[in-house]
Every structure is written in structure tokens, then in C-alpha cells.
Amino acid sequence: MQLGLKILGLATLAAVLGTWGLAQAAQSAGQDMKDAGNATKSAGQDVGHASKKTARKAKHQTKKGAHKAAHKTRQGASKVEDKTAPPQ
């Protein structure tokens, strides 16, 4: 009888520990999935910020180039105007 109780006790203990181990593994896997999701979200935000920064830089450079070209055009126009003005 004692041996039967010991075997039953060991079987129960193994079942409880096995269930606890599975619960821990499931919780760990869930946390890993959360971490992976957060990493993906963070990477997406970084890409979004980088593309915004690039777009802002491109817009600024385009504006700067247009301003520079307009200035050169005005300079050229005033030179032509000076050359075509009647002598005094």
C-alpha cells in the first residue's frame, strides 16, 4: 500500500510540475511575441521618422535651389537691362 501511495504521489507531482512548466513556457512565448511586436512597431516608427526627415530635407533643398535659380535669373535680367539701356 505504501508503495502504491508513493507512486501515486510521484505521478501527481509530475503532472502538477508538468502543467506548471507548460504554463511558464506559454507565458514566456507570449512575452516573446509581445517583444517581437514591440520591436517591429519601433522599427516601423524609425522608418517613418527617417522618411519624414528625408522628405523635409528634399523639400528644403528644392526650395533652396529654386530660390538660388530665381536670384540668378534676376541678376541676369538686370545685366541685360543694363546693357540694353540707352546711353546717357
Secondary structure, 3 states (H helix, E strand, C coil): CHHHHHHHHHHHHHHHHHHHHHHHHHHHHHHHHHHHHHHHHHHHHHHHHHHHHHHHHHHHHHHHHHHHHHHHHHHHHHHHHHHHCCCC
